[in-house]
């Protein structure tokens, strides 16, 4: 059953927002099946045993809206998606249609920020707020505070992911928004080409940093180290470089050629901002058509810089932004795309 039916759940029940319990797992799977059928791209939510296992491992920490009868009518989660295991993403938000419009989504986000993040000793959390509307951006701006916006991930999601709600006619960008719980002072090396942009972004980040302009050449002893993950449903790949040596160009060109031989539309590249020679790596990527995305605080434990490439012309006209800060970041990103587009 799909398309927003109630799955036999009585409407109008009292509910509470709470941390996931193992006995909730079947109800979570039922909720996603009710609303999305078998089409939700995160397969974990359909497997009760895997949900319990991931919760115990602190890989995926759900929050639920649970009725007095034990029915699950809302779901959100913190989950690991970054190289830093103490940085969690929040997402997988879903509310049963009969229980929408009464603030469940907002209260689940509030519970994550005020309860879960502290209970599970999280250093920082972030949300990828979709830009085909501004509701999520507004909600997160209120929870995370001023300066939460740090990056714009262009055309991350396919339009097909929003077919049911008919809210997008093209690929959907997301605004990355961070909330810091444990400050981690460290040195950040600014690529000269992005001095203005990163100075602006860091001006409101609630964490201490020491800045220096990247001017060094790549040392002989530096090694190129990376990990990558392909998201087939989104035609997107993410590559995280925790190190970059003199072989970066040859390593990257080989990897990119392999990826572009498939159906990839978006390539995202993260670079550790602690590298004194990061300016050289950024210049190399810009020569290959990559453009600025923004800053990801604590991504590698140290901060990360997002560079990105979109095959074809991005859906700029489909991007809706709530705050002036987010609009300024988009101006930076779009201007760099115009300069580097191949």
N, C-alpha and C positions, 0 to 999 in steps of 0.2 A: 504494500500500500504506500502511495506517495502522493505528492501534490498538496500536502498541508492538511490531511485528514487528522482526526484526533487520536487514532489508534486505540479507541475505547477508553481514553482517559477522560474522567469526569471534568467538566469545565467549572470554573469558579471556586476551586479548592484553595484553602490557605496553603501557603508554601513558605519555606525558609531557604536562604542562601547558605550553603554549607560546603565544607571540604568533602571531596569525593570519598566514598567508602566502597570497599569491594562489592558489597551487595547492590551498589548503584550501577554496576557495569552493564548488566543486561538492559537496564532502563536507558542508559546512554546510547547503546546500540539501537534500541527501539526508536528513540527520538530521531536519530539521524536517518534511519530507514524510513520513518514516517514522512519526514520533510524532503529528503533527497533521493528516496529509493536507494539504489545501490551506487549512486553517482558521485558521492562525496570523495574528493581525491585523497584525503588522508585516511588510509585503509584501517588504521589503528582503531578508529572509533566504532568499527563494526565487530570487533573481536573482544568479547568480554574478558577472556583470560589474558590477552595481551594488554588490555587496559590496566588490569590489576598488576601485572608484572611491571609495566612501565611506571606505574605510580610508586610501587615499592622501591624501584631503582632511581626515583626522582628524575626520570627522563621526561615524564609527562604527568603534570599535576592538575587534574581537573577540579573545577568548582561547579557545583550543580544547584539548580533550583529544584528542591524536593518537596512534593506536596505532603499533606498529612497522611495520605494513603501510601506514600513511598514512591509515587510516580515521579519520573524525571521530566520536567517541562522546560528546563533551561540548562545550557552547558557552556562553559568557557574553560580555558586551560592555559597554564604556563608550561612551556616545553623548550627543550634545548635545541637550538638551531645554529649556534655560533661555535667557533673553536674554543671559546672560554666556557667551561661547564657551569660557571657561577652567574653567567648572563643568560637570562631566559626571555623567550618571546612569548607574548600572549596572543591568543587567537582561538580558532575553532568555535567561534561564538554562534550559538543557535538557540532560538526560543520557539517552542511550539506555537503555531499561529493563534490558537485560542487564548494564549497567555501573553500576546504581544501588546505593546502600547501601555503597559503599566509599570515600566521602569526596571524590568528584570535584568536586561542587558547592562544598564548603568550600574545596578547594585552588584552584579557579578564582577564587573571591572573594579568597583570600589573595594569589594572583598579581597580581590587579588592584590590590590595595591596596599591595603591596610592590614590584612591578616596573613594571607598566604606568603607573600614576599618575606615577611619577618619570621613567620613560623618555620620556613624552609631555608632561612639564612641565605637569601639571594642577594648578590651584590648589586645587580641592576636588572631592569626589565625594559623591554621595548615592544612597541606595537607598530605594525605595518597598516596604517589607516588608509583604506581605499580612497581614491580620489574621483570616483564617479559620483560621489555625493560627499557632503561635509559632516554628516551626523557623527561618525566615529571620531573624526578629527576634533570636533567640539567637545565630545565626551572626554577624550584623552587629554585635551588641553586643560580641562578643569581638574583632572585627577593628577596629572604629572606636573603641572605648573608651568610658569613662564620659561621659555627657552627649550621646551621639550623637543621641538622639531630640529632635526640635524641633517636629514638627507631626503632626496626624492629619487625613488627607484622607478625609472621610466618604463612604461609598458610591461610591467612585471607579469600581469595576469591576462589570460585570453578572455575575449568577450564572452566566449561560450560558458565560462564559469558563472555568468550573471544572466543567463538566458531566462531562467525561471522568474526572476524579478524584473527583467526587461529594463535594466538600469544603465546599460552601456551599449553603444553601437560600434565600439572598437576596443582594443586592448586597454587595460586599466592600470594606471600607475598607483603607487602607494607612497604615503608620506611616513617616514621613519621617525618615531617619537620615543624618547627615552626618559626613564625615571631612575635616578641614581640613589641607591641606599647606602653604599659603602664607597667613600671617596678613595681614589687610588692615584695620588700625585705621581707624575712621571714626565719625562721629556718627550716632547712632540717635535718632529722635524717637518717644517713646512716647505712643500715644493714651491719654488719661487713663482711659478706660473699661477698658483692658487693662493698667494699671500693675502689678497683682499678678501677672497671668499671664505677661507678658513678662519681668518681673524674675525669676520662677522659671525660665523657659526659658533666659534668658541666663546664669543663674548657673553653668551647667556647660558652656557653649559655649566651645570652645578657640580663642578669638580675642578680640582686644582691641577694646573699644567705649567710646565716650564717650556718655553718655545725657543726654537732656534731655526734659522733659515737653512734649508738643505743645500749644501754646496759641494759636498765631497764626491769624489769618484768612487766607483765600486771597488772595494779592496779585493785582492787576489784570493784571500781566504774565505770570502763570503760564498755561501752555497744557496742554491735555489731550492726551496722546499714549499710544496703546495699540496692541497687536497681539493677535490672537486666533487660536486654532486649534480646530477642531471634530474630535472623535474619534467618528465615526459608530458604530463598533462598540461603544463604551461609552456612547453617548448623553450624552457629556460635552463641555463646552467650557471652554477655558482662556483667560482674558483677562489680559494683563499691562499695567498702567498704569505707565509710567516717569515720567509727569507727570500732574498733575491741576489744572485751572484752575477758574475760576468757572463754566464751562460743563459741568462734570463731570456734574451731575445730568441735564441734557438729553441729553448725548451718551450717557450710560450707559442712560437709560431707552429711548432709541431702539434701542440695540444689544440690550438685554435683550428688548424686545418682538419683535424679529426672531428671536432665538434661541428664545424660548418658543413661537413659532408652529410650530415643528417638533417633533421627538421628544426634545428635550433633557431629561434627568433631573437632571443635576448641572452647576452653573455655578461655576467657580473663578475668583477674582479676586485678582491679586497687586498690591500697592501698594508703591512704594519707600519704605522707612522713613527715608530722609533728608529727606523733606518736612516742614518745621516745622508745616505745617497738616494733616498726615495725620489728626489727630484729627477734623477737620471731615468728611473723606472717609469715615472709618470710621463716624461717626454717621449719615451719609447712607445708607451701605450697610446698616447695622443697621436703619434705618427701612424698608428694602425687603426685610427678611427674611434678610439675610446674617449669618452668625455666624463666630466665630473658627475658624481652622484651625491657625495657629501661625506660626513664624518659618522662613524659608528663607535661611540665611546665604549671602551673596555672590550672590544670585539675579540682581541687576542689576549685578553687581560690588559695589555696596552691597547691604545686606540687603533682603529682601522680606517683607511680611506677607501671609499667605494669609487671605482671607475666602471663604466658600462658602455656596451655597444648594442644598438638596436638595428636589426636588419630591416631596411626600408625607412620610411618617414614615421616618426613616433606620432601617437595620437595626442598631440599637444592640446587640441581644442577640447578634448574630453576631460581635461584635468580641472577639477574644481577644488579650490583651496579656501580655507576658513580664515587663517591669520595672515597679517602683513609679513610676519617673519617667513612663513611658508612660501608666500608669493615672491619674496626676495630670493630665497633659495632656488625657486624655480627659474627666476630670471638668470641667476648664475649658471644653472645647469643648461638651460636652453641656449644661452649665449655660447657656452663652450661646445655644445653640440654643433652649432652653426659653424664654428671655427674648425672643428675636427671631422665633420661629416665627409665620408668618402663615397 
